[in-house]
Amino acid sequence: MKTEHQRTALITGANKGIGKEIARQLAQQGFAVFIGARDAAKGREASEELCQQGYEATFIELDVTDPVSIRVACGTFSQKADHLDVLVNNAGILEDHGEDILKLNTEMLDRTLKSNVIGPILVTQDFLQHLQKSPNGARIINVSSGAGSLKDMSTYAPAYSISKTALNAVTKQFAGALKNQNIAVNCVDPGWVRTDMGGQHASRSVDKGAETIVWLATAAPQSETGKFWHDKQEVDW
Ligand SMILES: NC(=O)c1ccc[n+]([C@@H]2O[C@H](COP(=O)([O-])OP(=O)(O)OC[C@H]3O[C@@H](n4cnc5c(N)ncnc54)[C@H](OP(=O)(O)O)[C@@H]3O)[C@@H](O)[C@H]2O)c1
């Protein structure tokens, strides 16, 4: 049955970490959530976990580096829902291992840009048709990082940092292009979060890491667009 009257959200990379927690919090608020994941077994497991807790969750196979996978996911989505209210571009990779830009492996940079920059562009382009059908204005949230902020940038994780700066630029571009369509586009630095990427010594829980993203997806004024956020405050690019 198609989701007609319920708010809907698609979260990429939602099988674990911050993405999974965003899905849980949005489901808790009554959204029908779509769990985007490139690994079918892990994606199904995450969505079944939410269903067992009484939430509405559906797995959608989606590799953000594969244009065909995105296209197929978009078709699958249209069979299950007639509109999309919230898109969270959360999937991302961090492959830098201590090297600086003087010895940067540009193949690794290429993989990082494909996942963290081109992926969100392609997903947003393809799912725009569904976001445009949102009855009350849609919201796109790109999960960025403090590492992408030019203000504090130095030598940390060059490929990852460059990709998140670019993702911030992508956010501004989509916000500008969609400003007359009632589609808000923002990006968020979730802070240093305890996930496989952030590691066990990170200072924040996934609950806290997801907080500002979920706020932008639900409670923030629809007029807020084209901004970079941390802890519900606008921060410098
Ligand atoms: N943790 C932090 O401290 C921190 C800080 C700032 C920003 N962030 C950002 O927060 C977001 C989530 O990170 P996390 O900490 O939750 O990391 P994580 O636990 O490593 O989760 C990353 C998620 O992205 C998915 N993913 C990676 N490449 C993908 C692809 N090509 N297609 C689809 N899914 C893909 C992963 O899927 P698999 O399980 O299949 O690998 C996984 O579900 C990322 O954008 C990250 O850059 C994290």
The ligand as a Tripos MOL2 file, in Angstrom:
@<TRIPOS>MOLECULE
LIG
   48    52     1     0     0
SMALL
NO_CHARGES

@<TRIPOS>ATOM
      1 N1         31.1210    9.8090   13.4310 N.am      1 LIG1
      2 C1         31.5940   11.0640   13.4240 C.2       1 LIG1
      3 O1         32.3130   11.4950   14.3490 O.2       1 LIG1
      4 C2         31.2190   11.9940   12.3130 C.ar      1 LIG1
      5 C3         31.6270   13.3340   12.4240 C.ar      1 LIG1
      6 C4         31.2810   14.2480   11.4260 C.ar      1 LIG1
      7 C5         30.5340   13.7970   10.3360 C.ar      1 LIG1
      8 N2         30.1550   12.4880   10.2350 N.ar      1 LIG1
      9 C6         29.3760   12.0970    9.0430 C.3       1 LIG1
     10 O2         28.2020   11.4190    9.4470 O.3       1 LIG1
     11 C7         27.7840   10.5130    8.4150 C.3       1 LIG1
     12 C8         27.5210    9.1510    9.0260 C.3       1 LIG1
     13 O3         28.7490    8.6950    9.5820 O.3       1 LIG1
     14 P1         28.8540    7.6000   10.7510 P.3       1 LIG1
     15 O4         29.7290    8.1620   11.7800 O.co2     1 LIG1
     16 O5         27.4940    7.0990   11.1090 O.co2     1 LIG1
     17 O6         29.6930    6.4890    9.9700 O.3       1 LIG1
     18 P2         29.5160    4.9090    9.8210 P.3       1 LIG1
     19 O7         29.0650    4.2960   11.0880 O.co2     1 LIG1
     20 O8         30.7790    4.4690    9.1780 O.co2     1 LIG1
     21 O9         28.2990    4.7820    8.7770 O.3       1 LIG1
     22 C9         28.4420    5.2180    7.4550 C.3       1 LIG1
     23 C10        27.2480    4.7350    6.6800 C.3       1 LIG1
     24 O10        27.3960    5.1630    5.3170 O.3       1 LIG1
     25 C11        27.2040    4.0220    4.5030 C.3       1 LIG1
     26 N3         27.8480    4.1610    3.2080 N.ar      1 LIG1
     27 C12        29.1420    4.4130    2.9140 C.ar      1 LIG1
     28 N4         29.3210    4.4270    1.5860 N.ar      1 LIG1
     29 C13        28.1090    4.1770    1.0310 C.ar      1 LIG1
     30 C14        27.6360    4.0500   -0.2870 C.ar      1 LIG1
     31 N5         28.4600    4.1540   -1.3470 N.pl3     1 LIG1
     32 N6         26.3150    3.8330   -0.4900 N.ar      1 LIG1
     33 C15        25.4700    3.7150    0.5430 C.ar      1 LIG1
     34 N7         25.8590    3.7760    1.8230 N.ar      1 LIG1
     35 C16        27.1640    4.0020    2.0560 C.ar      1 LIG1
     36 C17        27.7570    2.8620    5.2950 C.3       1 LIG1
     37 O11        27.3350    1.6300    4.7630 O.3       1 LIG1
     38 P3         28.1610    0.2330    5.0190 P.3       1 LIG1
     39 O12        27.7350   -0.2860    6.3730 O.co2     1 LIG1
     40 O13        27.7080   -0.6290    3.8870 O.co2     1 LIG1
     41 O14        29.6130    0.5890    4.9570 O.co2     1 LIG1
     42 C18        27.1400    3.1990    6.6480 C.3       1 LIG1
     43 O15        25.7900    2.8260    6.6720 O.3       1 LIG1
     44 C19        28.9050   10.5170    7.3700 C.3       1 LIG1
     45 O16        28.5460   11.3470    6.2870 O.3       1 LIG1
     46 C20        30.0760   11.1170    8.1280 C.3       1 LIG1
     47 O17        31.0010   11.7360    7.2740 O.3       1 LIG1
     48 C21        30.4780   11.5820   11.1890 C.ar      1 LIG1
@<TRIPOS>BOND
     1     1     2 1
     2     2     3 2
     3     2     4 1
     4     4     5 ar
     5     4    48 ar
     6     5     6 ar
     7     6     7 ar
     8     7     8 ar
     9     8     9 1
    10     8    48 ar
    11     9    10 1
    12     9    46 1
    13    10    11 1
    14    11    12 1
    15    11    44 1
    16    12    13 1
    17    13    14 1
    18    14    15 2
    19    14    16 1
    20    14    17 1
    21    17    18 1
    22    18    19 2
    23    18    20 1
    24    18    21 1
    25    21    22 1
    26    22    23 1
    27    23    24 1
    28    23    42 1
    29    24    25 1
    30    25    26 1
    31    25    36 1
    32    26    27 ar
    33    26    35 ar
    34    27    28 ar
    35    28    29 ar
    36    29    30 ar
    37    29    35 ar
    38    30    31 1
    39    30    32 ar
    40    32    33 ar
    41    33    34 ar
    42    34    35 ar
    43    36    37 1
    44    36    42 1
    45    37    38 1
    46    38    39 2
    47    38    40 1
    48    38    41 1
    49    42    43 1
    50    44    45 1
    51    44    46 1
    52    46    47 1
@<TRIPOS>SUBSTRUCTURE
     1 LIG1         1 GROUP 0 **** ****
